[in-house]
Amino acid sequence: RDITDRKQMERKFKESEERYRTLVETSQDGISLMDLNGIMLFVNNRKAQMIGADNALELVGQNAFSLLAPESVERANSVMPILLEQGYLDAFEAEVRRIDGSTFAAEFNITVLKDSAGNPKYLMDTMRDITERKKAEQALKESELRYRTIIEAFPEIIMVSDLKGNIIFANNALERVTGITPDDYTNPKRKAHIHPDDIEYVKEEIRKLLASENTHTPIIENRYIDTQGNMHWFSGIISKVYIDNKLHLQTITRDVTEKKIAEEQLEKYRHHLELL
């Protein structure tokens, strides 16, 4: 019997299998195939290394859930119905236990493989060690908390707004001095506002800033009416800042009302002395 065609087909199948095996074994992510009960039928070498096993065959036959920390097992069980319903699960984070008992943070992407009848038969997962990413996220979170603490304790008003006048962020000093609350941030008719006689002056300084290559305005002194109708004198600068690649304005200003009152009284006293 001439079996040339069969041999060619077997050779092509073997070559195809070798290509896919090479892709799986050279992946930087851990890959495993398991049944619906979590019993691992195949594990690539990368996953074995991440777990701390001497070779991948040690893990074959084990339950994948046994490699997770207890709290992660509960979460994994809770998402199984979602996984089976939609056929995949992306960016599932869990704590994975190594052979030596230590743990690391991992991110899983899981896909449901179905049989010819369309019924779920296997689960394939890719596992990535995200320990360094988690450390970076924690460091960023701590850094943000430190700077937020400093900004909130800052006595001057720090405020970021878009070019339409909507407030994006402000520290506690804004509400303490002006009475503006977060509910008023996007309200164009908020009670607190720049004194009518100073509006054009402030707008002109902003126009000059936006039309120039300067990063901030010179010191601006203007009057401001708070939510109670009281007048304040503010002294500060407005700077260009980019958030998500969009231009915003950052205002750092202080309430110098008492200083202005003292200057006015001093001027009146000096004038009085001159008259005398």
C-alpha positions as CSV (number, residue, x, y, z in Angstrom):
1,R,0.0,0.0,0.0
2,D,1.3,3.4,-0.9
3,I,1.4,5.5,2.3
4,T,3.3,8.5,0.9
5,D,0.4,10.9,1.5
6,R,-0.1,9.6,5.0
7,K,3.5,10.0,5.8
8,Q,3.6,13.6,4.4
9,M,0.5,14.4,6.5
10,E,2.2,12.9,9.6
11,R,5.3,14.9,9.0
12,K,3.4,18.1,8.5
13,F,1.4,17.4,11.7
14,K,4.6,16.7,13.6
15,E,6.2,19.9,12.3
16,S,3.1,21.9,13.3
17,E,3.1,20.3,16.7
18,E,6.8,21.2,17.2
19,R,6.2,24.8,16.2
20,Y,3.4,25.2,18.7
21,R,5.3,23.4,21.4
22,T,8.3,25.7,20.8
23,L,6.0,28.7,21.1
24,V,4.5,27.4,24.4
25,E,7.8,26.4,25.9
26,T,9.6,29.6,25.0
27,S,6.8,31.8,26.4
28,Q,7.7,34.1,29.2
29,D,4.3,33.3,30.8
30,G,3.4,30.1,32.6
31,I,0.9,28.1,30.6
32,S,-1.2,25.1,31.6
33,L,-4.0,23.0,30.3
34,M,-6.5,21.5,32.8
35,D,-9.9,19.9,32.9
36,L,-12.9,21.6,34.4
37,N,-12.1,20.3,37.9
38,G,-8.7,22.1,37.7
39,I,-6.6,18.9,37.2
40,M,-3.5,20.0,35.2
41,L,-3.0,17.9,32.1
42,F,-0.1,20.0,30.7
43,V,2.3,22.5,32.2
44,N,5.0,24.4,30.3
45,N,8.5,24.7,31.7
46,R,8.1,28.4,32.5
47,K,5.2,27.7,34.9
48,A,7.2,25.0,36.6
49,Q,10.1,27.4,37.1
50,M,7.7,30.0,38.5
51,I,6.2,27.5,40.9
52,G,9.7,26.2,41.9
53,A,9.2,22.7,40.6
54,D,12.2,20.7,39.3
55,N,10.3,19.9,36.1
56,A,6.9,20.4,34.6
57,L,5.9,16.7,35.0
58,E,5.8,17.2,38.8
59,L,2.7,19.4,38.3
60,V,0.8,17.3,35.9
61,G,-2.0,15.6,37.7
62,Q,-2.2,18.1,40.5
63,N,-5.1,20.4,41.0
64,A,-4.3,24.0,39.9
65,F,-6.3,25.4,42.8
66,S,-3.9,23.8,45.2
67,L,-1.3,26.2,44.0
68,L,-3.3,29.2,45.1
69,A,-3.4,30.9,48.5
70,P,-6.7,30.1,50.4
71,E,-8.3,33.5,49.8
72,S,-7.5,33.3,46.1
73,V,-9.1,29.9,45.9
74,E,-12.4,31.4,47.2
75,R,-12.2,34.1,44.6
76,A,-11.3,31.7,41.8
77,N,-14.3,29.5,42.7
78,S,-16.6,32.6,42.7
79,V,-15.7,33.5,39.2
80,M,-15.9,30.0,37.7
81,P,-19.6,30.5,36.6
82,I,-18.6,33.8,34.8
83,L,-15.7,32.1,33.1
84,L,-17.8,29.2,31.8
85,E,-20.6,31.5,30.7
86,Q,-18.5,34.0,28.7
87,G,-15.7,31.6,27.7
88,Y,-12.8,33.6,29.0
89,L,-11.5,35.6,32.0
90,D,-8.9,38.4,31.7
91,A,-6.5,39.9,34.2
92,F,-7.6,37.7,37.2
93,E,-5.2,38.4,40.0
94,A,-4.3,35.8,42.7
95,E,-1.6,34.9,45.2
96,V,0.2,31.8,44.0
97,R,2.1,29.4,46.3
98,R,5.5,28.1,45.3
99,I,6.7,24.6,46.2
100,D,8.8,26.1,49.1
101,G,5.7,27.7,50.6
102,S,6.5,31.3,49.6
103,T,3.9,33.2,47.5
104,F,3.9,35.8,44.7
105,A,1.3,37.9,43.0
106,A,0.2,36.6,39.6
107,E,-2.2,37.6,36.8
108,F,-4.1,35.0,34.9
109,N,-5.8,35.0,31.5
110,I,-8.0,31.9,31.3
111,T,-9.8,30.6,28.2
112,V,-12.4,27.8,28.0
113,L,-11.8,25.2,25.3
114,K,-14.9,23.5,23.9
115,D,-15.5,20.1,22.3
116,S,-17.0,19.5,18.9
117,A,-20.5,19.8,20.4
118,G,-19.7,23.2,21.9
119,N,-19.5,22.1,25.5
120,P,-16.7,23.3,27.8
121,K,-14.1,20.6,28.1
122,Y,-10.7,22.2,29.1
123,L,-9.4,25.3,30.6
124,M,-6.2,26.9,29.4
125,D,-4.5,29.6,31.5
126,T,-1.5,31.9,31.1
127,M,0.1,33.0,34.3
128,R,2.3,36.1,34.7
129,D,4.4,37.1,37.8
130,I,3.3,40.7,38.6
131,T,5.3,41.1,41.8
132,E,7.4,44.0,40.5
133,R,4.3,45.7,39.1
134,K,2.6,45.4,42.4
135,K,5.6,46.8,44.2
136,A,5.6,49.7,41.7
137,E,1.9,50.3,42.2
138,Q,2.3,50.3,46.0
139,A,5.2,52.7,45.8
140,L,3.2,55.0,43.5
141,K,0.3,54.8,45.9
142,E,2.4,55.7,48.9
143,S,4.1,58.5,47.0
144,E,0.7,59.9,46.0
145,L,-0.5,59.7,49.6
146,R,2.6,61.5,50.8
147,Y,2.2,64.3,48.3
148,R,-1.6,64.5,48.8
149,T,-1.0,64.9,52.6
150,I,1.5,67.7,51.9
151,I,-0.9,69.4,49.5
152,E,-3.9,69.1,51.8
153,A,-1.9,70.6,54.7
154,F,-0.6,73.4,52.5
155,P,-1.9,76.8,53.8
156,E,-2.1,78.3,50.3
157,I,-4.9,77.5,47.9
158,I,-3.9,74.9,45.2
159,M,-6.4,74.4,42.4
160,V,-6.3,72.8,39.0
161,S,-9.0,73.8,36.4
162,D,-9.7,73.2,32.8
163,L,-9.8,76.0,30.2
164,K,-13.6,76.2,30.7
165,G,-13.3,77.1,34.4
166,N,-14.3,73.7,35.7
167,I,-12.3,72.8,38.8
168,I,-10.5,69.4,38.5
169,F,-8.8,69.3,41.8
170,A,-8.4,71.6,44.8
171,N,-7.0,71.2,48.3
172,N,-8.9,71.9,51.6
173,A,-7.7,75.5,51.6
174,L,-10.1,76.4,48.8
175,E,-13.2,75.4,50.7
176,R,-11.8,76.8,54.0
177,V,-11.2,80.3,52.4
178,T,-13.8,80.6,49.7
179,G,-16.6,78.2,50.8
180,I,-16.4,76.3,47.4
181,T,-17.2,72.6,47.9
182,P,-16.6,69.8,45.4
183,D,-20.3,70.0,44.5
184,D,-19.6,73.5,43.1
185,Y,-16.5,72.5,41.0
186,T,-18.3,72.3,37.7
187,N,-21.0,74.9,38.5
188,P,-20.5,78.0,36.3
189,K,-22.9,79.9,38.5
190,R,-21.2,79.2,41.9
191,K,-21.6,81.9,44.4
192,A,-17.8,82.4,45.0
193,H,-16.2,84.4,42.1
194,I,-13.6,86.9,41.2
195,H,-14.6,90.5,42.0
196,P,-16.3,91.9,38.9
197,D,-13.8,94.8,38.7
198,D,-10.9,92.3,38.5
199,I,-12.3,89.7,36.1
200,E,-10.9,91.3,32.9
201,Y,-7.5,91.8,34.5
202,V,-7.3,88.1,35.5
203,K,-8.6,87.0,32.1
204,E,-6.0,89.1,30.3
205,E,-3.2,87.5,32.3
206,I,-4.5,84.1,31.4
207,R,-4.8,85.0,27.7
208,K,-1.2,86.3,27.7
209,L,0.0,83.1,29.4
210,L,-1.8,80.8,26.9
211,A,-0.4,82.8,23.9
212,S,3.2,82.7,25.1
213,E,5.8,80.1,25.8
214,N,5.9,81.0,29.5
215,T,5.0,78.3,32.0
216,H,3.3,80.7,34.5
217,T,2.1,84.2,35.0
218,P,3.7,86.9,37.0
219,I,2.2,87.4,40.5
220,I,-1.5,88.3,40.2
221,E,-3.3,90.2,42.9
222,N,-7.0,90.4,42.7
223,R,-10.1,90.6,44.8
224,Y,-12.3,87.6,45.4
225,I,-15.9,87.3,46.7
226,D,-16.5,84.1,48.8
227,T,-19.8,82.2,49.1
228,Q,-20.8,84.4,52.1
229,G,-20.3,87.6,50.1
230,N,-17.1,88.6,51.9
231,M,-14.2,90.1,49.9
232,H,-10.7,88.7,50.0
233,W,-7.5,89.8,48.4
234,F,-5.6,86.9,46.7
235,S,-2.0,86.9,45.6
236,G,-0.6,84.1,43.5
237,I,0.4,82.7,40.1
238,I,-1.3,80.6,37.4
239,S,0.7,77.9,35.7
240,K,0.3,75.6,32.7
241,V,0.0,71.9,33.5
242,Y,-0.8,68.9,31.3
243,I,-3.1,66.2,32.6
244,D,-3.7,63.3,30.2
245,N,-2.0,65.4,27.5
246,K,-4.6,68.1,27.9
247,L,-3.7,71.7,28.9
248,H,-5.0,72.8,32.4
249,L,-4.4,75.7,34.6
250,Q,-2.9,75.4,38.1
251,T,-3.5,78.2,40.5
252,I,-1.4,78.6,43.7
253,T,-2.6,81.6,45.7
254,R,-2.7,82.9,49.2
255,D,-5.2,85.1,51.1
256,V,-3.5,88.4,51.7
257,T,-6.5,90.3,52.9
258,E,-5.0,91.2,56.3
259,K,-1.9,92.4,54.7
260,K,-3.9,94.6,52.3
261,I,-5.9,96.0,55.2
262,A,-2.7,96.7,57.1
263,E,-1.2,98.4,54.0
264,E,-4.3,100.6,53.6
265,Q,-4.3,101.5,57.3
266,L,-0.6,102.3,57.1
267,E,-1.2,104.5,54.0
268,K,-3.9,106.3,55.8
269,Y,-1.7,106.9,58.8
270,R,1.2,108.1,56.6
271,H,-1.2,110.5,54.8
272,H,-2.4,111.7,58.1
273,L,1.1,112.3,59.3
274,E,1.8,114.3,56.1
275,L,-1.2,116.5,56.8
276,L,-0.1,117.1,60.3
